[in-house]
Structures are given as C-alpha cells and as structure tokens.
Amino acid sequence: MNRIYCISDLHGHYQIFREMLKKICFDDSDEMYVLGDCNDRGVFAYEIYDYIRRHSHNIHLIKGNHEVMMRDTMLVDDWKRPDARLWSQNGGKRTMEQLKAHFMINGEYTQESECEFKKYCKKLIDFINSCPNYVELNVNGKDYVLIHAGINPEKGLHEQDETECIWMREWFYLSKGLEGKTIIFGHTPTILIDGRCKHGPWHDQVYKDKIGIDGGLANYKEGQLNCLCLNDLSLTSIRLEEVGEEA
C-alpha cells in the first residue's frame, strides 16, 4: 500500500534525512512531503535540495520561510536589503558560503565558479517558486492540510497568502483551524508549544485539528526529526545525537 509521510524543518541536516528514509524503508511506491525549511543552521542544504529535486516524483517540498528568505535574497543579490539582512540573521550567509563551495574549481572560487553559481541560483529560485504554500490530501477518508507554519485563522484556506503560510505561530496554533480537516505543520519547534513534547509531535488537545511535527533541528542539539505516516498516524523519530552530524 502506498504510504504517505510528512517531515519538516531539516535545516541543513542531510544525514538524518537519509537515515530517516532508510529507517522507514522508503521506496518508489511511497510519498514524502517535506514541510519546508531545508536550509540554514546545518551545513548540507545543497545536498538536501539536490536530493529532493532528483526524487521529485515522490518527494515533495512545501516552501517554508527559510526557502523564501533565500529566494528573495538571491533575487535582489544585495545583503544590505531588509529581506537579505533577515536571512543573514537566520543563517543565510553561512548557507550561501556552503552553496558557493560546491562550485569551486581546484579549491578556488573563480569567475567561472561565479557564473555556474548564478545559474544554480536561477534554478533554485525557479524550484522554490514551483513549491506550493500548502497541500490538501485525503488519506483513508481523512482530510489533511500540509503546511509549513500555519494559517490566518480569520481566513479560509484558499485565501491564505504566502507570508501567512510560512510565518504563522501562536495565533494559528492557539485558534480553531479548519472545519473537518487536520492541519499538519512545522516551523515552531513543538517543545516551544508545549515543553512536555520533548521534541516529539504536538497534538492540539483543545480543537483536535492540528499536529505540529517540528522536532527542533534548527536550534537544539538534542532535537530530532519526526516523520509522521498519514496512513495510520504512526510516528518514527531519530534524535540528532544518534546521527552525530555536524551542526
């Protein structure tokens, strides 16, 4: 049976991503939805985006705020701009250096390297623009909305704009969601929503209509990657310390 999985907020941790695919025995009959924020903080953003793009037939990226900050900075190519400064404050310059390193020639960043890097940026911008703000799915008769951060609770799903989908926090998860749908989201580490989660998934006990899965890989060395299977809502987790990847 086709299995449908969700993960979120990899933040440059490629090894834990690959370990998760192995642990769940992910294959071509399955589908994986990555709920945004593959870059910054960890050091392997290039590898993650490359892997997702090469497996786009069954691994799908929903854009997050870190994708959008990167895209907007690459578009203006000016670190003095407010959008670029925002990305820089959130790990952007480090990510840009890591991406450029892949185009060095004999250990040097040359004019040819810069040319190839700009071509890469164009492809990455196009890829991010092709990613949806959210995805609606019906799995075993249950309706789900997969999104990076959340929704504006005062608007319908199809009225949400990109900014709302990638930046929402308390207003979203402390409010009622969408009638008849369960919203699966990342962006806010679950330990910040409820410390009792200890980086595990957060289930809305008030409205019963949201599940947060961000295991804190962005900010916490003791964070973990949570993988939720929508077929039966089973959870698979891997702690960052188990992998020992560079942060």
N, C-alpha and C positions, 0 to 999 in steps of 0.2 A: 504494500500500500504506500502511496505517495505520502511522505512525511513533510510537514511544513514547520520550519524552525524560525525563531527570532533571536537575534543577539543585538547588542548596542554598545556604543562608546568604546571601541577598540583602542583609540588614541595611540596609534603607532605601535601597538604590541602585536607583531605579526606571528611570533612563535606560539603564543597562547591561542590565537585564532586557528592556526594549523592543528594544534593539539586538540582543540575542540572538534574540528572536523573529523579527526581520527577517532576521538572518543565516542562520538555519536554514530560512527560508521556512515558518514555522509557520502551519498553516491549520486549518480546522474538522475535517479528517479525521485530524489528529494529536492526540496526548495529551501533556500535560506534567505531571510530578509534581514539586512543589516540596518539598524535604525539610526544611522548617522554617526558622525564624529570618528572617522577612521584615522585622522591625522592629529599631530601635536602631542607633546608630553613624551611619548615613547619615540623610538628612533627609526621605525620601519614603515612610515607612511607610504613610501614608494612601492614597497613590496605588497602592501595590502591592496592599494588601488589597482596595481597591475594584476593581482590575482583575481580580484572581483571582475575587472573588465574582461579578462580571459575566460571567465566562467559565467558570463552574463546570461547564459541560457537557463541557469538555475540558482544563481546568487544575485540578489537584487539590492541595490543601495537606495535607501531613502535619505535625502540630504539632511544634514544637521547644521548647527550654527558654525561649527569649525570648517565644514566644507564651504559654506557661504562666505565666511571671513576670508578664507584662502582664495576663493574665486574672485571676490571683489578686489582684493589686493593685487592679484595677478592682472586684473583688468586695468587698474589705474597705474600700476608699476611705480608707485611713489609712496615711500614709507612715511612721509610727512602728512599724508591724508588721514583723516579721522578713522576711516574704516581699516586702513593699513595699520595704524597705531593700535587699534583694538586687537587686531590679530597678533601683532607683535607682543602685546601684553599677555596673550594667551598661548604663547609658544610658537608663534608664526615664524619668527626669524630663524629659529633653530630648525624648523621643518624646511624652510626654504633652503638653508645650507645643506641639509640632508638630501633634498631633491637634486640640487645642483651637483652634488658629489657623484651622482650616477652618470654625469656627462663629462667628467674629467678625462683627459687624454694623457696617458703616462703620468698620472698624478698631478696634472696641471689643468686649471680651468682656462681654456683658450677662447679665442674668438669663435672658433668652430664649436666649442662647447656651448657658448652662449647662444649661438644660432640654433643648435639642437635643443637646448633647454627651452627656448621660446616656442619652438614647435611643440614640445611636450606640454608646455603651459596651455597652449591653444587647445590641444586635445583634452587636457584635464578640465579646462573651463567648459568645453562642449559636453564632456561627460557629466559634470556636476549639473549643468543646466538640463540635461536629459533625465536626471533623477527626480522622482516625484516628491511632493511635500508630504504625502501620506498614501497609504494603500488600503483599500477595503477588501476584505476576504470573508467568505463563508466557509467554515470548516466544520464538518459534521453537524450542520444545521445551526451553528452559532455564528453570529456576525461579529467581526473584529475590525478595528481600525488600527493600523500600524503607523506610528508617527514618531518623530524624534523627541519633541518636548511636550506637546500637548495642544489644546485648542483654547480659543477665547470662548468661555462658557456662555457668552451672550449672543453668539452667532452660530448658525448652522454649519455643518461640516464643510459643505461646498462653498461657503462664504469665507473660509479662513484664508488669510494671505500667507506668503512665505515667512514673513517675520514672526507671525503668531505661532506657526507650526514649529519653528526652530528655537524660540526663546522662552516660551511659556514656563512658568514654575508654579508657585503657590496658588495663584488664582485658579489655575486649572485643576490641580490635584486635590484642592480643598472644596471644589464645587462639584455639582452633579454633572456627569458627562453627557453622553448621547443616548437617548432612549432606545433600548433594545440592542445596544452594541457595547462591546468591551473594548476599551482603548488600551493598547499595549504601547508603552513609551519608555524612553531612556532619558538622557540629558541631566536629570537630577539624581545624583547617587542616592540609592534607597536608604542608606544609613543617615542621610540628612533629612529624609522624610520621616523616618521612624528609626531611632537608634537600635531598636530591638531587631531590626532586619539583619544587622551584621553583614551587610553587602549582599544578602540574599534578596529575592524578589519581594516587592511590596504589593500587597493586595488591599485595595480600598475596602475597609470594613464598614464604612458608612453607606456609600452608594452602591457598592458591589459592582462597579462598572469600569475599573481601571486596574492595570497591573504594571508596576514600574520594574524595570529589569537592569538598570544601570548599576553594575557592581563596583564602581569606584576605581576603575583602572586609571582615570585621569589624575587623581590626586592622592591616592592612598597606596602605599607599598604593599599593604595587606589586602588590597582589593582583589576582586575575582571577576571572571567572565561568566555570566549567566546565559544559558541557552534554553529557551522555552519552546517545547514542542506543542503546537496548537492542536494536534490531533487528540491529545489526551491531557494537555496542560502539565505534562511531566517536565521536570527541571534537571538539567545537567550543569554542573558548575566546576570550574577549575580555578584555584587560587593562583595569583601571580607568583607567589613564593614557590609554588610547585614547579614552575617552569624555569624560574631563575633568569628571565630575560632582562637585558639592560633597560633601565628606566630613563 
